[in-house]
Amino acid sequence: MDFRLMGMDNTPIFHVLQHMMDSAGDESDKSVNAPSRNYVRDAKAMAATPADVKEYPNSYVFVVDMPGLKSGDIKVQVEEENVLLISGERKREEEKEGAKYIRMERRVGKFMRKFTLPENANTDAISAVCQDGVLTVTVQKLPPPEPKKPKTIEVKVA
C-alpha cells in the first residue's frame, strides 16, 4: 500500500510505516536499527487515532472520536511537562452463545495520540469530557507575561 496516495507522506508515522512495508519481505535484513515491537505498536496506534486540534484566544482544544468507549477506558495525561497523551483501549465485545461473526471491521485494541503542547499551555488547567463518543480535551492558555516596566533611576546632583 502506498501511503503517498492517501496524502499521508508528510506525517512522522509515514516514514516508519513505509520503511516497515518496504522491508517486510526481506527477512535477511534484520538490522540492529530496526524499530522495536513496542515502537511499531505505538506507531500503529497513533496512526489509527485521528484528531482535530483547534486554537482559541484562551485555550487549545483537542477533539478525538472515541465511538463506543466509556470514560473509564480513556486516559488523558501530561508527561514530560509539555506532552499531552491520550490513550486507552477498545475491547472486543463478549461473544454471545450461538453468534458468529460474518464480518469484523470495527477496530479493537490500544489507541494513543501524543501532542507537544506550546509554551503558553497551562498544564495545570486541563479538562476532558467524553460525550456521544467524542472526547474533547481543553487546555487553557497561560496569560501573556506582564511587560516589564522601565526602572527609573534618580539622578543626583554632584
C-alpha positions in Angstrom: 0.0 0.0 0.0 1.4 3.4 -0.9 0.5 5.9 1.8 1.6 8.8 -0.5 -1.6 8.3 -2.4 -3.6 8.9 0.8 -1.9 12.3 1.4 0.0 10.9 4.5 3.5 11.2 3.2 4.4 14.2 5.4 3.4 12.5 8.7 6.1 11.2 11.0 4.5 7.8 11.2 4.6 7.6 7.4 8.3 7.1 7.3 8.3 4.3 9.8 5.4 2.5 8.2 6.7 2.9 4.7 10.1 1.5 5.8 8.4 -1.4 7.5 6.3 -2.2 4.4 9.3 -1.8 2.1 11.4 -4.2 4.1 8.6 -6.6 5.1 9.6 -9.3 2.6 13.3 -9.1 3.2 14.0 -11.4 6.2 17.8 -11.3 5.6 18.0 -7.7 6.7 17.5 -8.0 10.4 19.1 -4.6 11.2 20.1 -3.6 14.7 18.4 -0.3 14.0 15.0 -1.8 13.2 12.2 -0.3 15.3 11.1 -2.3 18.4 7.8 -4.1 18.6 6.6 -1.5 21.2 7.5 1.3 18.9 5.7 -0.2 15.9 2.7 -0.9 18.1 2.6 2.7 19.3 3.1 4.0 15.8 0.1 2.0 14.5 -2.0 3.1 17.5 -1.1 6.7 16.8 -1.8 6.4 13.0 -5.2 4.9 13.7 -6.4 7.7 16.1 -7.2 10.8 14.1 -7.7 14.1 16.0 -8.6 17.7 15.4 -6.7 20.5 17.2 -8.2 24.0 17.4 -6.8 27.1 18.9 -9.0 29.7 20.6 -7.9 33.0 22.2 -7.8 31.5 25.7 -7.3 27.7 25.0 -6.3 24.8 22.8 -9.0 22.1 22.1 -8.2 18.6 21.1 -11.2 16.6 19.6 -10.8 12.8 19.2 -13.6 10.4 18.0 -14.0 7.6 20.6 -17.1 5.7 19.5 -18.3 3.1 21.9 -15.9 3.9 24.7 -16.7 4.7 28.3 -14.8 7.5 30.0 -13.1 4.8 32.2 -11.5 3.3 29.0 -9.7 6.6 28.2 -6.6 8.1 29.8 -5.6 11.7 29.4 -2.1 12.6 30.9 0.6 15.1 30.7 4.1 13.7 30.6 7.5 15.4 30.3 5.8 18.6 31.4 4.5 19.5 27.9 3.3 16.4 26.1 -0.4 15.7 26.2 -1.0 11.9 25.9 -4.5 10.5 25.1 -4.6 6.7 25.3 -6.8 3.8 26.0 -8.2 0.5 24.7 -11.2 -0.6 22.8 -12.1 -4.1 23.9 -13.9 -6.7 21.8 -17.5 -7.4 22.7 -18.3 -10.6 24.6 -19.4 -13.3 22.1 -22.9 -14.5 22.8 -23.8 -18.1 22.7 -24.7 -19.2 19.1 -23.5 -16.0 17.4 -20.6 -15.9 15.0 -19.0 -13.0 13.1 -19.7 -12.9 9.4 -17.6 -9.7 9.1 -15.5 -7.9 11.7 -14.4 -4.4 10.6 -14.5 -2.2 13.8 -11.1 -1.6 15.2 -10.2 -3.1 18.6 -7.1 -2.7 20.7 -5.0 0.1 22.0 -5.0 3.6 20.7 -2.8 6.6 21.5 -2.0 10.1 20.5 0.7 12.4 21.7 0.7 16.2 21.3 3.6 18.5 22.2 1.9 21.5 23.9 3.0 25.1 23.2 4.9 27.0 25.8 1.9 29.1 26.7 -0.2 26.0 27.6 -1.3 25.8 31.2 -0.8 22.2 32.1 -2.5 22.8 35.5 -5.7 23.8 33.8 -6.7 20.8 31.6 -10.2 19.4 31.3 -11.5 16.4 29.4 -15.1 15.5 28.5 -16.4 12.5 26.6 -19.9 12.9 25.2 -21.6 10.9 22.4 -18.4 9.1 21.5 -16.3 12.3 21.1 -13.5 13.2 23.5 -12.9 16.9 24.0 -9.7 17.9 25.9 -9.4 21.6 26.6 -6.0 23.1 27.7 -6.2 26.6 28.9 -3.5 29.1 27.9 -1.3 30.9 30.3 -1.9 34.7 30.5 0.7 36.7 28.5 3.6 37.8 30.6 3.4 41.3 32.0 5.6 43.7 30.1 8.5 44.9 32.2 8.1 48.5 33.3 11.2 50.6 32.8 13.1 51.2 36.0 13.6 54.9 36.8 16.9 55.8 38.4 17.2 59.0 40.2 19.9 61.3 39.0 21.7 63.1 41.9 23.4 66.4 41.7 27.2 66.1 42.1 
